[in-house]
Amino acid sequence: MVEIVTGSRKRARAKIRLTQGSGIIKVNSHKPIQYFGRQDLVNIVNLPLTTAGLMGTIDIKAEVSGGGVAGQAGAVSHGIARALVKYNPELRPTLKSAGLLKRDPREKERMKYGLAKRRKRFQFSKR
C-alpha cells in the first residue's frame, strides 16, 4: 500500500508518499521539527493524522518545494489529508468537517501599477 498524492498551500507544493508503518514522518529527508524549526508548524503537519486517529501507524515521506516554511507545512498537511482519504475513503467525512481537504485559496495579492502598495493609494490632492 503506497499512496502518492500532492498537496498545496500558497506557492508551496508537497508530494506525499504514504505507507503502512510505525509512524515515521520525514520532510525532505529530515524530521519535521528539524525541517520546520517550530512546534506549531509540526502540529499543523500532524493535524490530519491526529484527526483521523492514525498517529503512529502510518509512515509519511514528503518532498516539499516552493513558498516559505508556513506554506510548506500547510501543503504537507493538505497532502497528508488527501492521501489518507485515498488510503481509506471512510475518513473523508471526518477530515472534511475539520477543513483539512480544502486547499486554502489565500495568496499574496499582486502589485498594481499607479498604487503605493497592493491596495493603498497615494494621497489625493484636489488643488
C-alpha positions in Angstrom: 0.0 0.0 0.0 1.7 3.1 -1.3 -0.3 6.3 -1.8 1.3 9.2 -3.7 -0.6 12.5 -3.5 0.2 16.2 -3.9 -0.9 19.0 -1.5 -0.5 22.7 -1.9 -0.7 26.0 0.0 0.2 29.4 -1.3 3.2 28.8 -3.6 4.3 25.6 -1.8 3.8 22.2 -3.3 4.2 18.9 -1.5 4.4 15.4 -2.8 3.3 12.9 -0.2 4.2 9.2 -0.1 2.1 7.3 2.5 2.9 3.7 3.6 1.9 1.4 6.4 4.5 1.5 9.1 5.5 2.7 12.6 4.7 6.5 12.4 7.9 7.9 11.0 7.5 11.2 9.3 10.2 12.7 7.0 10.0 16.1 5.3 12.8 16.4 2.6 14.7 13.6 4.5 14.5 15.5 7.8 12.4 15.1 10.9 9.6 17.7 10.9 10.9 19.6 13.9 14.4 19.9 12.3 13.0 21.0 8.9 10.4 23.5 10.1 12.1 24.6 13.3 8.8 25.5 15.1 6.5 23.2 17.0 3.3 25.0 15.8 4.2 24.1 12.2 4.9 20.5 13.2 1.4 20.4 14.9 -0.1 21.6 11.5 1.7 18.7 9.8 0.4 16.2 12.3 -3.2 17.5 12.4 -4.7 15.2 9.7 -3.2 12.1 11.5 -4.5 13.1 14.9 -7.9 14.0 13.5 -8.1 10.6 11.8 -6.7 8.8 14.8 -3.9 7.2 12.9 -0.9 8.8 14.6 1.9 6.3 14.9 0.6 3.7 12.4 1.5 5.3 9.1 4.9 6.3 7.6 5.0 9.5 5.6 7.7 10.8 3.3 7.1 14.3 2.0 9.1 16.2 -0.7 8.2 19.9 -0.5 9.3 22.9 -2.5 8.4 26.5 -3.1 7.0 29.1 -0.7 8.0 29.6 2.9 8.0 27.3 5.9 4.4 28.1 6.9 3.1 27.5 3.4 5.1 24.3 3.2 3.7 23.0 6.4 0.2 23.7 5.1 1.0 21.9 1.8 2.2 18.8 3.7 -0.9 18.8 5.9 -3.2 19.1 2.8 -1.3 16.3 1.0 -1.4 14.0 4.1 -5.2 14.6 4.4 -5.7 13.8 0.7 -3.5 10.7 0.9 -5.5 9.4 4.0 -8.7 9.7 2.0 -7.2 7.8 -0.8 -5.9 5.2 1.7 -9.3 4.9 3.5 -12.3 6.6 1.9 -14.3 6.3 5.2 -12.0 9.0 6.7 -13.4 11.6 4.3 -16.3 13.0 6.4 -14.0 13.4 9.5 -11.2 15.2 7.6 -13.7 17.3 5.6 -15.5 18.5 8.7 -12.1 19.5 10.1 -11.5 21.6 7.0 -8.3 19.6 6.0 -9.3 18.7 2.5 -9.9 22.2 1.2 -7.0 24.0 -0.4 -6.7 27.4 1.3 -7.0 29.9 -1.6 -5.4 32.9 0.1 -2.3 34.1 -1.6 -0.4 37.3 -1.8 -2.2 39.9 -4.0 -0.3 41.2 -7.0 1.2 44.7 -7.1 -0.9 47.1 -9.2 0.6 50.0 -11.1 -0.3 53.5 -10.0 -0.7 52.5 -6.4 1.6 52.8 -3.4 1.0 49.2 -2.2 -1.3 46.3 -3.2 -4.4 48.4 -2.4 -3.1 51.6 -0.8 -3.3 54.7 -3.0 -1.2 57.8 -3.0 -2.8 60.8 -1.2 -5.3 62.6 -3.4 -5.0 66.4 -3.7 -7.8 68.4 -5.3 -5.6 71.5 -5.7 
